[in-house]
Amino acid sequence: MPEDPIAHSELAALTRRHEKAQDQNVREFGIIKSELTTLQLKVSNLDQKVDTLMSTVSGLEQKIDRNQAQIVELLTQLVGQRPDAGGSLRA
């Protein structure tokens, strides 16, 4: 049976379309892979920033606790003083 030129032409066209789609898929996969790598780096950087922030917050909490303890100590000392013994504490 002789080759059908129309069928051969259609087959060639389908092959080109398939190869073009495959090339496009490879490019799109590369783009997605690159974007995922960028996202991973950003998430890692964000994790480091969160760790730094948590450390800072912890330090601030300790300072607040010390300051509150000092305030309580000073107020306790003031409560024990007599109003006429070094200044007026009257309201």
FENSUL-V71942 format. One record per residue. N is the residue number from 1. PSI is psi in radians with two decimals (NA if undefined). OMEGA is omega as a letter, one per 20 degrees, with the letter a starting at -180 (none if undefined). NEAR is the number of other C-alpha atoms within 10 Angstrom. Layout:
[[N,PSI,OMEGA,NEAR] [N,PSI,OMEGA,NEAR]]
This chain:
[[1,2.22,a,3] [2,2.71,r,4] [3,2.45,r,7] [4,1.99,a,8] [5,-0.56,r,9] [6,-0.78,r,9] [7,-0.72,r,10] [8,-0.72,r,11] [9,-0.75,r,11] [10,-0.70,r,11] [11,-0.74,r,12] [12,-0.72,r,12] [13,-0.73,r,12] [14,-0.69,r,12] [15,-0.77,r,12] [16,-0.74,r,12] [17,-0.72,r,12] [18,-0.79,a,12] [19,-0.67,r,12] [20,-0.78,r,12] [21,-0.68,r,12] [22,-0.76,r,12] [23,-0.73,r,12] [24,-0.70,r,12] [25,-0.71,r,12] [26,-0.75,r,12] [27,-0.79,a,12] [28,-0.66,r,12] [29,-0.71,r,12] [30,-0.72,r,12] [31,-0.80,a,12] [32,-0.74,r,12] [33,-0.73,r,12] [34,-0.75,r,12] [35,-0.63,r,12] [36,-0.68,r,12] [37,-0.77,r,12] [38,-0.77,r,12] [39,-0.72,r,12] [40,-0.73,r,12] [41,-0.72,r,12] [42,-0.71,r,12] [43,-0.71,r,12] [44,-0.76,r,12] [45,-0.71,r,12] [46,-0.69,r,12] [47,-0.74,r,12] [48,-0.71,r,12] [49,-0.67,r,12] [50,-0.72,r,12] [51,-0.75,r,12] [52,-0.76,r,12] [53,-0.74,r,12] [54,-0.67,r,12] [55,-0.74,r,12] [56,-0.77,r,12] [57,-0.71,r,12] [58,-0.75,r,12] [59,-0.72,r,12] [60,-0.69,r,12] [61,-0.71,r,12] [62,-0.72,r,12] [63,-0.74,r,12] [64,-0.77,r,12] [65,-0.75,r,12] [66,-0.76,a,12] [67,-0.72,r,12] [68,-0.70,r,12] [69,-0.70,r,12] [70,-0.70,r,12] [71,-0.78,r,12] [72,-0.71,r,12] [73,-0.78,r,11] [74,-0.74,r,11] [75,-0.67,r,11] [76,-0.72,r,11] [77,-0.69,a,10] [78,-0.65,a,12] [79,-0.57,a,10] [80,-0.21,a,8] [81,2.65,r,12] [82,2.48,a,11] [83,-0.58,a,12] [84,0.09,a,9] [85,0.25,r,8] [86,0.60,r,8] [87,2.85,a,9] [88,2.21,r,9] [89,0.18,a,12] [90,2.59,r,6] [91,NA,none,3]]
